[in-house]
Amino acid sequence: MDAIGKAPVFPQWPQYDDEERTALIRALEQGQWWRMGGTEVESFEREFAAFHGAPYALAVTNGTHALELALQCLGVGPGSEVIVPAFTFISSSQAAQRLGAVAVPVDVDAGTYNIDVAAAAAAVTPRTRVIMPVHMAGLVADMDALAKLAADNGVALLQDAAHAQGARWQGKRIGEFGTIAAFSFQNGKLMTAGEGGALLLPDEELLESAFLRHSCGRPRTDRRYLHKVSGSNLRLGEFSAAVLRAQLRRLDAQNAVRDERWALLSGLLAGIPGVVPQSGDPRADRNTHYMAMFRVPGLGEQARNDLIDRLVAAGLPAFATFRAIYRTDAFWDGAQVAETVEQIAERCPNTEAISTDGIWLHHRALLAESEALHATAEIIAGAVTAT
């Protein structure tokens, strides 16, 4: 460790204090622990929607279910296609595939790691029902170009905003684009209850459709088991919602710190020969930095993995970037595109590169003091030099 720098000190994650303790006791003592009898879930939904500038929010069990529920509300099913970035967590594609639809992977931008709009446009067919941009690491995708693409082709736009609680694009919050957006509150996310998810919904019709489907198809006031549509039990419990209300209250301040710290760390990383940090987009005026991402171009997967092992041994919360979704067995365990792995790889060169030479640091590193970030850059520089 001495050869590559002193281990920095990072805050723990998740973070909590007496506000979460008070919230859990409040939920406990109300005597009703599910959303149909308590008040915590409904209160969280109102607060989360208002924070993001959306008319409505619906809390659900997790982010994967949020995506699946959103796609179901948008009419996705067998015979339809959903365009997804090839570089993303597997839930983006599996949510479509679990509904019997085909997930069509397209390449991402080499700098931002967000969906390439031209690649998405080339993938549109008469069967396309939804285009699903992922706001990678909290950097909002090109929503202007994507909105035009969706409108020109008469398809829906669904934001996978699992990384983007509190992000903005040209002053617009995630709920102000007039589309459904899906969020995750899994343990590592920017705000968390261990698990959980939510949808932002632009109108009451979609809200009611989502509510029915997330509650076994049963209307809010039903007393006679009159299930109206096919659904499942995706309801969030009162304890999770109580914790999320507390987490939401500190999110904006934490996002501001992460944004400031990334400006420092990315500059330090850019000064290391062979290291290229994720680039930004000036139109995305609030990047939440769910991951501090960078590449060592040309390194290759095994050497990248060895480098991560050295970074972890030196005390950094370092991880490999997502594997290209088409290079997982899970992607081929369902409705499939009419292409081979290598054919998809040929049209996704940026995904191929990022998924084999990319590294990310957990966002808690960006909540550390500046001295820790200087130490982080020193460790990375030493480890890269030794590669």
C-alpha positions in Angstrom: 0.0 0.0 0.0 2.8 2.4 0.8 4.0 2.1 -2.8 0.8 3.5 -4.2 -0.3 5.9 -1.5 -1.9 6.0 2.0 -5.5 4.7 2.2 -8.0 7.6 2.4 -10.9 7.8 4.8 -14.4 7.6 3.3 -17.8 8.0 4.9 -19.8 4.9 5.5 -22.9 4.1 3.4 -25.8 4.1 3.9 -25.8 7.2 6.1 -28.5 7.7 8.8 -29.1 9.5 12.0 -31.9 10.2 14.5 -34.2 11.3 11.7 -34.4 7.7 10.4 -34.8 6.4 13.9 -37.7 8.8 14.6 -39.3 7.9 11.3 -39.2 4.2 12.0 -40.8 4.7 15.4 -43.4 7.0 13.8 -44.2 4.2 11.3 -44.3 1.6 14.1 -46.5 3.4 16.4 -49.1 4.3 13.8 -50.2 0.7 14.1 -50.7 0.1 10.4 -47.6 -1.1 8.5 -48.8 -1.4 4.9 -49.6 1.4 2.5 -53.4 0.8 2.5 -53.7 1.6 6.2 -50.7 3.9 7.0 -49.6 7.3 5.9 -45.8 7.0 5.3 -45.9 5.7 1.7 -48.4 8.3 0.5 -46.5 11.1 2.2 -43.2 9.9 0.6 -44.9 9.8 -2.8 -46.1 13.4 -2.5 -42.6 14.5 -1.3 -40.7 12.6 -3.9 -42.9 13.9 -6.7 -42.6 17.5 -5.5 -38.9 17.2 -5.2 -38.6 16.1 -8.9 -41.3 18.4 -10.3 -43.7 15.6 -11.2 -47.4 15.5 -10.8 -47.5 12.1 -9.3 -45.2 9.3 -7.8 -45.9 5.7 -7.0 -43.6 3.9 -4.5 -42.9 0.2 -5.3 -40.8 -2.7 -4.0 -37.6 -2.1 -6.0 -36.2 -0.4 -9.1 -36.4 -3.5 -11.3 -40.1 -3.8 -10.6 -40.5 0.0 -11.3 -39.2 -0.5 -14.8 -41.3 -3.6 -15.4 -44.4 -1.9 -14.1 -43.8 1.2 -16.2 -43.3 -0.9 -19.4 -46.5 -2.8 -18.7 -48.4 0.5 -18.3 -47.0 1.6 -21.7 -48.3 -1.5 -23.4 -45.1 -3.5 -23.7 -45.6 -7.2 -24.2 -45.0 -10.0 -26.6 -44.3 -8.7 -30.2 -43.0 -5.4 -29.0 -39.5 -4.1 -28.8 -37.8 -1.8 -26.3 -34.6 0.0 -27.2 -32.1 0.0 -24.3 -28.4 1.0 -24.0 -26.1 -2.0 -24.3 -24.1 -0.6 -21.4 -26.4 -0.7 -18.4 -27.4 -2.9 -15.4 -29.2 -6.0 -16.6 -32.6 -4.8 -15.1 -33.0 -2.4 -18.0 -33.3 -5.2 -20.5 -34.8 -7.9 -18.2 -37.7 -5.7 -17.3 -38.8 -5.8 -21.0 -37.9 -9.4 -21.5 -40.0 -10.5 -18.5 -43.0 -9.1 -20.2 -42.2 -11.1 -23.3 -40.8 -8.2 -25.3 -37.5 -8.0 -27.1 -34.9 -5.7 -25.6 -32.8 -4.2 -28.4 -29.3 -3.1 -27.2 -27.8 -0.1 -28.9 -24.4 1.6 -28.3 -23.6 4.4 -25.9 -21.5 7.6 -26.2 -17.8 7.0 -25.6 -17.5 10.0 -23.3 -20.8 10.2 -21.3 -21.6 6.4 -21.4 -25.2 7.4 -22.1 -27.3 6.0 -24.9 -26.2 7.1 -28.4 -29.2 8.9 -30.0 -28.2 8.1 -33.6 -27.8 4.4 -32.6 -31.2 4.4 -31.0 -32.7 6.0 -34.1 -31.2 3.3 -36.3 -32.7 0.6 -34.2 -36.3 1.9 -34.4 -38.7 -0.5 -36.2 -42.5 -0.8 -36.5 -42.4 -3.0 -33.4 -40.6 -0.4 -31.2 -42.8 0.6 -28.3 -40.4 2.3 -25.9 -37.0 3.9 -25.9 -35.4 3.6 -22.5 -32.4 6.0 -21.8 -30.4 5.3 -18.7 -29.0 8.3 -16.9 -25.7 6.7 -16.4 -24.1 7.5 -13.0 -26.6 10.3 -12.6 -25.6 12.2 -15.9 -28.8 12.9 -17.7 -29.0 11.6 -21.2 -29.7 13.9 -24.2 -33.4 14.4 -23.4 -33.9 17.0 -26.1 -32.8 14.7 -28.9 -34.4 11.6 -27.4 -37.8 13.4 -27.0 -37.7 14.4 -30.6 -36.8 10.9 -31.7 -39.6 9.4 -29.6 -42.2 12.0 -30.9 -41.1 11.6 -34.5 -41.6 7.8 -34.3 -44.7 7.8 -32.1 -43.1 5.8 -29.4 -42.9 6.3 -25.6 -39.8 7.5 -23.7 -39.1 5.8 -20.3 -36.3 7.2 -18.2 -34.3 4.7 -16.2 -33.3 7.1 -13.5 -32.1 4.6 -11.0 -28.8 6.7 -10.6 -30.4 10.1 -11.0 -32.4 11.1 -7.9 -32.2 14.9 -8.0 -30.5 15.3 -11.4 -31.4 18.1 -13.8 -31.1 18.7 -17.6 -31.1 22.4 -18.6 -32.8 23.3 -15.4 -35.5 20.6 -15.8 -35.9 18.1 -13.0 -36.5 14.4 -13.9 -40.2 14.7 -13.4 -40.6 17.7 -15.7 -40.1 15.9 -19.1 -43.7 14.6 -19.3 -42.5 10.9 -19.3 -42.5 8.1 -16.8 -39.3 7.8 -14.8 -38.2 4.8 -12.8 -36.0 5.0 -9.7 -34.2 2.5 -7.4 -33.6 2.8 -3.6 -31.4 -0.3 -3.3 -28.7 -0.3 -0.6 -26.0 1.4 -2.7 -28.2 4.1 -4.3 -28.1 7.8 -3.6 -31.0 7.4 -1.1 -31.9 4.1 0.2 -34.1 1.9 2.4 -32.1 -1.2 1.6 -34.5 -1.9 -1.3 -37.3 0.1 -2.8 -38.3 1.9 -6.0 -40.6 4.5 -7.4 -42.2 5.8 -10.6 -42.7 9.4 -11.5 -45.9 9.7 -13.6 -47.0 12.6 -15.8 -50.8 12.2 -15.5 -53.6 10.7 -13.4 -54.5 8.0 -16.0 -51.0 6.5 -15.8 -51.0 6.8 -12.1 -54.2 4.8 -11.7 -53.0 2.2 -14.2 -49.7 1.8 -12.3 -51.5 1.7 -8.9 -53.9 -1.1 -10.1 -51.1 -3.2 -11.5 -48.8 -2.7 -8.5 -51.6 -3.8 -6.1 -52.8 -7.1 -7.7 -55.1 -5.3 -10.1 -57.3 -4.2 -7.2 -58.9 -0.7 -7.0 -58.0 1.4 -3.9 -61.4 1.2 -2.3 -62.3 -2.4 -3.4 -63.9 -4.6 -0.7 -65.2 -7.4 -3.0 -62.0 -8.6 -4.7 -62.9 -7.0 -8.0 -59.4 -7.2 -9.6 -59.6 -5.1 -12.8 -56.3 -5.9 -14.6 -53.4 -8.4 -14.4 -50.9 -7.2 -11.8 -48.7 -8.3 -9.0 -48.0 -7.2 -5.4 -45.3 -4.5 -5.8 -46.4 -2.4 -2.8 -43.8 -0.7 -0.7 -44.2 -1.0 3.1 -44.5 1.8 5.6 -41.1 1.2 7.3 -39.2 1.6 4.0 -41.2 4.7 3.1 -40.5 6.3 6.5 -36.7 5.8 6.0 -36.9 7.1 2.5 -38.6 10.3 3.7 -35.6 11.0 5.9 -33.1 10.1 3.2 -34.8 12.5 0.7 -34.4 15.4 3.1 -30.6 15.2 2.9 -30.3 14.2 -0.8 -30.0 17.7 -2.3 -27.1 18.7 0.0 -25.3 15.4 -0.7 -25.8 15.8 -4.4 -24.2 19.3 -4.2 -21.2 17.9 -2.4 -20.8 15.0 -4.9 -20.9 17.4 -7.8 -18.3 19.6 -6.2 -16.0 16.7 -5.3 -16.3 15.2 -8.8 -15.0 18.4 -10.3 -11.9 17.9 -8.2 -11.4 14.2 -8.6 -12.1 14.1 -12.4 -9.5 16.8 -12.9 -7.0 14.8 -10.8 -7.8 11.6 -12.8 -7.5 13.4 -16.1 -3.9 14.3 -15.1 -2.9 10.6 -14.8 -1.4 9.3 -18.0 -3.7 6.6 -19.5 -6.8 7.5 -17.4 -9.9 9.0 -18.9 -12.7 10.1 -16.5 -16.4 10.0 -17.6 -17.1 13.2 -19.5 -19.9 15.6 -18.7 -22.5 17.5 -20.7 -22.9 21.2 -19.9 -26.7 20.9 -20.5 -26.9 18.5 -17.5 -26.6 21.2 -14.9 -26.9 18.8 -11.9 -25.1 15.4 -12.2 -25.7 13.3 -9.1 -22.6 11.1 -9.6 -24.0 7.8 -8.4 -20.6 6.4 -9.6 -17.3 8.1 -10.1 -16.4 6.5 -13.4 -13.2 6.4 -15.4 -11.5 4.3 -18.0 -8.0 3.0 -18.8 -8.5 2.6 -22.5 -7.0 -0.5 -24.1 -6.3 -2.1 -20.8 -8.4 -5.2 -21.4 -10.8 -7.0 -19.0 -8.3 -9.2 -17.1 -5.8 -6.4 -16.6 -8.7 -4.1 -15.5 -9.9 -6.7 -13.0 -6.3 -7.1 -11.6 -6.1 -3.3 -11.3 -9.4 -3.2 -9.4 -8.0 -5.8 -7.0 -5.0 -3.5 -6.3 -7.3 -0.5 -5.7 -9.5 -2.4 -3.3 -6.4 -3.7 -1.4 -5.3 -0.1 -1.1 -8.6 0.9 0.5 -10.7 2.3 -2.5 -14.4 1.3 -3.0 -13.6 0.2 -6.6 -15.7 -1.9 -8.9 -15.7 -3.1 -12.5 -18.2 -1.3 -14.9 -21.3 -3.1 -16.1 -20.8 -6.0 -18.5 -22.4 -5.4 -21.9 -25.9 -6.8 -21.4 -25.6 -9.0 -24.5 -22.5 -10.7 -23.0 -24.5 -12.1 -20.1 -26.4 -15.5 -20.2 -29.4 -13.7 -18.7 -29.9 -11.6 -21.8 -30.4 -14.7 -24.0 -32.8 -16.3 -21.5 -36.0 -14.9 -23.0 -37.2 -13.1 -26.1 -34.2 -12.4 -28.3 -32.9 -10.1 -31.0 -32.2 -11.8 -34.3 -28.5 -11.3 -34.0 -25.5 -13.1 -32.5 -23.4 -11.7 -29.7 -20.6 -10.8 -32.1 -23.0 -9.0 -34.5 -24.3 -6.8 -31.6 -20.7 -6.2 -30.4 -19.8 -5.0 -33.9 -22.3 -2.2 -33.8 -21.6 -1.4 -30.1 -17.8 -0.6 -30.1 -18.1 1.9 -27.3 -19.9 -0.5 -25.0 -17.3 -3.2 -25.8 -14.6 -0.8 -24.7 -16.2 0.7 -21.6 -17.3 -2.7 -20.2 -13.8 -4.1 -20.4 -11.6 -1.2 -19.4 -14.0 0.8 -17.2 -13.8 1.3 -13.4 -16.1 3.0 -10.9 -15.8 4.2 -7.3 -18.8 4.1 -5.0 -20.4 7.6 -4.6 -19.5 7.7 -0.9 -16.0 8.5 -2.1 -17.3 11.8 -3.4 -18.7 12.6 0.1 -15.2 12.5 1.5 -12.9 15.5 2.2 -10.7 16.9 -0.6 -7.6 15.3 1.1 -9.1 11.9 0.6 -9.7 12.6 -3.1 -6.1 13.6 -3.6 -5.0 10.4 -1.9 -7.5 8.5 -4.1 -5.9 9.9 -7.2 -2.4 9.1 -6.0 -3.4 5.5 -5.4 -4.9 5.2 -8.8 -1.9 6.8 -10.4 0.4 4.4 -8.6 -1.7 1.4 -9.5 -2.0 2.3 -13.1 1.7 2.9 -13.4 2.3 -0.6 -12.0 -0.1 -2.3 -14.4 
